[in-house]
């Protein structure tokens, strides 16, 4: 089976939420809709159009080349998992999971068999006779996921299903969901604003920004080579450091006073203004190469989060966020030297399109 969206646009009372979307989801694939945190990207609206909960104003939705644009949600055989734990409070876990099967008029024997099987897969087989009020957050979300998967839908849509869970549980469940979706063989479309979640799930990623599709491809490829500044920002959490610079005949200039010899890496770039980018985790307290840029800065804020430290540092010309492994104690206004490895820099031209990417960058663990 394939799903194809052709020139799909959607307008609501809030304005244009989807603009001329063209994409295809292949049979048995995991597809990630990734948008930037805090900005309306159109992820949920796109899921709702696929499900039939919203009707696009222009364009068409095709399942296996059949136009189902005007088909009701009941006729599409689509499962939808929401970010809220939507379970029926007056029903047991078993009854919650089996509810779509009773609607489909399956026999009690078939319902029991299917519910038992999916509950075992999701490690909630010991909770089947409990009520939702007796479950943990992870068990509630597993129940909602089981109810969606048990109906053998052709398509499963997941709208930030792990958003309301704590970090450790999110991390564990994302791998469980990935493995389970691979086993089902259905088309899965998963919306998130967490690039690390997208990388963990794998598959194909579709970057959405203000209702527009700006890039698509295998998630590892898109992560390494974002097409422009917006894509680079969507793909990085914490957000990528961006700063202006001027490339001259023999120098690279940041601000009005920070002059560096022009590296051979920039030899093919014409003279002019560029935007440079560096991931917070690629800034270092020690040089790794003779060509590394060295900046003298001061600490504006030091945040310790578990076994990681985030430093907000600045000088008269630049502001950086630095992501360091381990716990590091710094006083406010303390001087600090930071090294920017040239081989790990992005370069964007005046149109904000990427023209240079980091070399030999591994994916986050």
C-alpha positions as CSV (number, residue, x, y, z in Angstrom):
1,X,0.0,0.0,0.0
2,X,1.1,3.6,-0.6
3,X,-0.3,6.9,0.6
4,X,0.1,9.9,-1.7
5,X,-0.7,13.5,-0.9
6,X,-0.8,15.7,-4.0
7,X,-0.9,19.6,-3.8
8,X,-2.7,19.4,-0.4
9,X,-3.5,22.8,1.2
10,X,-5.6,23.5,4.2
11,X,-6.9,26.8,5.6
12,X,-8.7,27.3,8.9
13,X,-9.9,30.3,10.8
14,X,-6.3,30.6,12.1
15,X,-5.0,31.1,8.5
16,X,-3.1,28.8,6.1
17,X,-1.9,25.7,8.0
18,X,-0.8,23.5,5.1
19,X,0.5,24.8,1.8
20,X,0.8,22.7,-1.4
21,X,2.0,19.5,0.3
22,X,3.3,16.7,-2.0
23,X,4.6,13.5,-0.4
24,X,4.4,9.7,-0.6
25,X,4.5,7.1,2.2
26,X,5.5,3.6,1.1
27,X,4.1,0.3,2.4
28,X,5.6,-0.9,5.7
29,X,7.5,2.4,6.2
30,X,8.0,4.6,9.3
31,X,7.6,8.2,8.4
32,X,8.5,11.1,10.8
33,X,6.8,14.5,10.5
34,X,9.3,16.8,12.3
35,X,8.6,20.4,13.2
36,X,10.3,23.0,15.4
37,X,9.3,23.2,19.0
38,X,7.1,26.2,19.8
39,X,6.2,26.9,16.2
40,X,3.0,25.7,14.4
41,X,4.4,23.5,11.7
42,X,1.3,21.7,10.4
43,X,2.1,18.2,11.7
44,X,-1.2,17.6,13.4
45,X,-3.2,19.1,10.6
46,X,-1.5,16.8,8.1
47,X,-2.3,13.8,10.2
48,X,-5.9,14.9,10.4
49,X,-6.1,15.3,6.7
50,X,-4.8,11.8,6.2
51,X,-7.3,10.4,8.7
52,X,-10.2,12.2,7.2
53,X,-10.8,14.4,10.3
54,X,-10.1,17.5,8.2
55,X,-10.9,17.9,4.5
56,X,-8.2,19.7,2.5
57,X,-9.3,22.8,0.5
58,X,-7.2,21.9,-2.5
59,X,-5.3,18.8,-3.6
60,X,-6.0,15.1,-3.1
61,X,-5.3,12.2,-0.8
62,X,-4.8,8.8,-2.4
63,X,-4.6,5.3,-0.8
64,X,-3.1,2.8,-3.3
65,X,-3.8,5.4,-6.2
66,X,-7.5,5.6,-5.2
67,X,-8.7,9.1,-4.4
68,X,-10.2,9.0,-0.9
69,X,-10.1,12.8,-0.4
70,X,-13.8,13.0,0.4
71,X,-14.1,9.7,2.1
72,X,-15.2,9.7,5.8
73,X,-12.8,8.8,8.6
74,X,-14.9,5.6,9.3
75,X,-14.2,4.3,5.8
76,X,-10.4,4.8,5.8
77,X,-9.3,2.1,8.2
78,X,-6.9,4.4,9.9
79,X,-5.7,4.2,13.6
80,X,-4.9,7.4,15.4
81,X,-2.8,7.7,18.6
82,X,-3.0,11.1,20.3
83,X,-0.6,12.8,22.7
84,X,-3.2,12.7,25.4
85,X,-3.9,9.3,27.0
86,X,-7.3,8.8,25.6
87,X,-8.8,5.8,27.4
88,X,-12.3,5.1,28.5
89,X,-12.1,5.5,32.3
90,X,-15.1,3.2,33.0
91,X,-13.7,0.3,31.0
92,X,-10.9,-2.1,32.0
93,X,-7.7,-2.2,30.0
94,X,-8.9,-5.3,28.2
95,X,-12.2,-3.6,27.3
96,X,-10.4,-0.4,26.2
97,X,-8.1,-2.4,23.9
98,X,-10.9,-4.5,22.5
99,X,-13.4,-1.7,21.9
100,X,-12.7,-1.2,18.2
101,X,-13.0,-4.9,17.6
102,X,-16.4,-5.0,19.2
103,X,-17.5,-2.2,16.9
104,X,-16.2,-4.3,14.0
105,X,-18.4,-7.1,15.3
106,X,-15.6,-9.7,15.8
107,X,-16.5,-12.7,17.9
108,X,-15.6,-12.7,21.6
109,X,-13.1,-15.4,21.0
110,X,-11.3,-13.4,18.3
111,X,-11.4,-10.3,20.4
112,X,-9.8,-12.1,23.4
113,X,-7.1,-13.6,21.2
114,X,-6.1,-10.3,19.5
115,X,-6.2,-8.3,22.8
116,X,-4.1,-10.9,24.6
117,X,-1.5,-10.9,21.8
118,X,-1.1,-7.1,21.5
119,X,-1.1,-6.7,25.3
120,X,1.8,-9.2,25.5
121,X,3.7,-7.4,22.8
122,X,3.4,-4.1,24.7
123,X,4.1,-5.6,28.2
124,X,0.7,-4.7,29.6
125,X,-0.7,-8.3,29.8
126,X,-0.6,-8.1,33.6
127,X,-2.8,-5.0,33.6
128,X,-5.7,-6.3,31.5
129,X,-8.2,-6.4,34.3
130,X,-7.3,-3.0,35.8
131,X,-8.9,0.3,35.2
132,X,-7.1,3.4,33.7
133,X,-7.0,5.1,37.1
134,X,-4.8,2.3,38.4
135,X,-2.2,2.6,35.6
136,X,1.1,4.5,35.4
137,X,1.7,7.1,32.6
138,X,3.6,4.5,30.5
139,X,0.9,1.9,31.0
140,X,-1.8,4.4,29.9
141,X,0.0,5.2,26.7
142,X,0.7,1.6,26.0
143,X,-3.0,0.9,26.4
144,X,-3.9,3.7,23.9
145,X,-1.3,2.4,21.5
146,X,-2.6,-1.2,21.8
147,X,-6.1,-0.1,21.1
148,X,-4.9,1.6,17.9
149,X,-2.8,-1.4,16.8
150,X,-5.3,-4.2,17.6
151,X,-7.7,-3.2,14.8
152,X,-5.2,-4.1,12.0
153,X,-5.5,-0.7,10.4
154,X,-3.8,0.0,7.1
155,X,-2.3,3.2,8.5
156,X,-1.4,4.2,12.0
157,X,-1.0,7.9,12.8
158,X,0.8,9.0,16.0
159,X,0.6,12.6,17.1
160,X,3.4,13.2,19.6
161,X,2.4,10.1,21.6
162,X,5.2,10.4,24.1
163,X,5.0,14.1,24.8
164,X,3.4,13.9,28.3
165,X,5.8,11.2,29.6
166,X,9.0,11.8,31.6
167,X,12.3,11.7,29.8
168,X,13.4,8.2,30.8
169,X,10.1,6.6,29.9
170,X,10.0,8.5,26.6
171,X,13.5,7.1,25.7
172,X,12.5,3.5,26.5
173,X,9.1,3.7,24.7
174,X,10.4,5.2,21.5
175,X,12.5,2.1,20.8
176,X,9.6,-0.2,21.8
177,X,7.3,1.7,19.4
178,X,9.9,1.6,16.6
179,X,10.3,-2.2,16.9
180,X,6.5,-2.7,17.1
181,X,5.8,-0.6,14.1
182,X,8.3,-2.5,12.0
183,X,6.6,-5.8,12.9
184,X,3.1,-4.6,11.9
185,X,4.1,-3.9,8.3
186,X,1.6,-1.0,8.2
187,X,2.4,2.5,7.1
188,X,3.2,4.5,10.2
189,X,3.2,8.4,10.3
190,X,4.7,9.8,13.5
191,X,4.6,13.5,14.4
192,X,7.1,14.9,16.8
193,X,9.1,18.1,17.5
194,X,12.0,16.2,19.0
195,X,14.8,15.5,16.5
196,X,16.4,12.9,18.8
197,X,13.1,11.0,18.8
198,X,13.2,11.1,15.0
199,X,16.7,9.8,14.9
200,X,15.8,7.0,17.3
201,X,12.8,5.9,15.2
202,X,14.7,6.0,12.0
203,X,13.0,5.7,8.6
204,X,12.1,8.7,6.5
205,X,11.7,12.2,7.8
206,X,9.6,15.1,6.5
207,X,10.6,18.6,7.8
208,X,7.6,20.9,8.2
209,X,7.8,24.6,8.8
210,X,4.7,26.8,9.0
211,X,2.7,24.4,6.9
212,X,5.3,23.9,4.2
213,X,7.4,20.8,3.5
214,X,11.0,22.0,3.3
215,X,13.0,18.8,3.1
216,X,12.5,15.0,3.1
217,X,14.7,12.0,3.1
218,X,16.3,9.3,5.2
219,X,16.6,10.7,8.7
220,X,20.3,10.2,9.0
221,X,21.0,11.9,5.7
222,X,18.8,14.9,6.4
223,X,20.3,15.2,9.9
224,X,23.8,15.4,8.4
225,X,22.9,17.6,5.4
226,X,20.0,20.0,6.2
227,X,19.0,21.9,3.1
228,X,18.9,25.4,4.7
229,X,19.0,27.3,8.0
230,X,15.3,26.4,8.9
231,X,16.0,22.7,8.4
232,X,19.2,22.9,10.5
233,X,17.2,24.6,13.3
234,X,14.4,22.0,13.2
235,X,17.0,19.1,13.3
236,X,18.9,20.3,16.4
237,X,17.9,20.3,20.0
238,X,19.5,22.1,21.7
239,X,19.4,24.5,18.8
240,X,22.3,25.1,16.5
241,X,24.5,28.1,17.0
242,X,24.2,30.5,14.1
243,X,26.5,33.6,13.5
244,X,27.5,35.9,10.7
245,X,30.9,36.1,9.1
246,X,32.8,37.6,6.2
247,X,35.2,35.7,4.0
248,X,37.9,37.8,2.4
249,X,40.9,36.9,0.2
250,X,43.0,35.6,3.1
251,X,40.8,36.0,6.2
252,X,37.6,35.0,7.9
253,X,36.1,37.9,10.0
254,X,33.5,37.6,12.8
255,X,32.2,40.9,14.1
256,X,34.5,43.8,13.5
257,X,37.6,42.6,15.4
258,X,37.8,38.7,15.2
259,X,40.2,37.9,12.3
260,X,41.3,34.4,11.5
261,X,43.5,33.1,8.7
262,X,41.3,31.7,5.8
263,X,41.3,27.9,6.1
264,X,41.9,25.7,3.1
265,X,38.3,24.3,3.7
266,X,36.9,27.7,2.7
267,X,39.2,28.1,-0.4
268,X,36.4,27.5,-2.9
269,X,34.0,30.0,-1.3
270,X,33.9,33.4,-3.0
271,X,34.4,36.5,-1.0
272,X,31.3,37.7,0.8
273,X,29.0,37.4,3.8
274,X,28.0,34.0,5.1
275,X,26.1,32.5,8.0
276,X,28.0,29.9,9.9
277,X,26.6,27.2,12.1
278,X,27.9,24.8,14.8
279,X,26.1,22.3,17.0
280,X,26.5,23.1,20.7
281,X,28.0,19.6,21.2
282,X,30.7,20.3,18.6
283,X,32.2,23.3,20.5
284,X,35.1,22.3,22.7
285,X,37.2,23.4,25.6
286,X,40.3,22.0,23.9
287,X,41.6,22.4,20.3
288,X,41.3,19.4,18.0
289,X,42.9,20.8,14.9
290,X,45.5,23.5,14.0
291,X,42.8,25.4,12.1
292,X,40.3,25.5,14.9
293,X,38.9,29.0,15.7
294,X,39.8,30.1,19.3
295,X,37.4,32.5,21.0
296,X,38.0,34.3,24.3
297,X,34.6,34.6,26.0
298,X,32.9,34.7,29.4
299,X,30.2,32.6,31.0
300,X,26.7,34.1,31.2
301,X,25.0,31.0,32.6
302,X,25.9,27.4,33.4
303,X,23.1,24.8,33.6
304,X,23.7,21.3,34.9
305,X,21.2,18.8,33.7
306,X,21.9,15.2,34.9
307,X,25.3,14.3,33.6
308,X,25.5,17.1,31.1
309,X,26.4,20.8,31.3
310,X,25.0,23.6,29.1
311,X,27.1,26.8,29.0
312,X,25.8,30.1,27.7
313,X,28.9,32.1,26.7
314,X,29.4,35.4,25.0
315,X,31.9,38.2,24.0
316,X,31.3,41.5,22.3
317,X,30.5,39.9,19.0
318,X,29.2,36.4,19.5
319,X,26.9,34.3,21.7
320,X,27.2,30.5,21.9
321,X,25.5,27.6,23.6
322,X,28.0,24.9,24.5
323,X,26.9,21.3,25.3
324,X,29.4,19.5,27.4
325,X,29.3,15.9,28.7
326,X,29.8,15.6,32.5
327,X,29.3,18.1,35.3
328,X,31.2,21.4,35.0
329,X,31.0,24.2,37.6
330,X,31.5,27.7,36.2
331,X,30.9,31.0,37.9
332,X,29.0,33.7,36.1
333,X,31.3,36.1,34.2
334,X,34.2,33.6,34.4
335,X,36.6,33.9,31.4
336,X,36.6,30.9,29.1
337,X,38.3,29.9,25.9
338,X,36.3,27.9,23.4
339,X,37.4,26.2,20.3
340,X,35.3,25.9,17.1
341,X,36.4,23.0,14.9
342,X,36.3,24.1,11.2
343,X,35.6,20.6,10.1
344,X,32.3,20.5,12.0
345,X,30.9,23.8,10.7
346,X,27.9,24.5,8.5
347,X,28.1,27.3,6.0
348,X,25.0,29.0,4.6
349,X,24.9,31.4,1.7
350,X,23.0,34.7,1.4
351,X,19.8,32.8,0.5
352,X,20.1,30.8,3.7
353,X,20.8,27.6,1.8
354,X,23.5,25.2,3.1
355,X,26.6,25.0,0.9
356,X,29.0,23.3,3.4
357,X,28.4,20.5,5.9
358,X,30.3,19.0,8.9
359,X,32.7,16.2,8.0
360,X,32.6,12.8,9.7
361,X,29.8,13.6,12.1
362,X,28.2,10.7,13.9
363,X,24.6,10.5,14.9
364,X,23.6,11.2,18.6
365,X,23.5,8.0,20.7
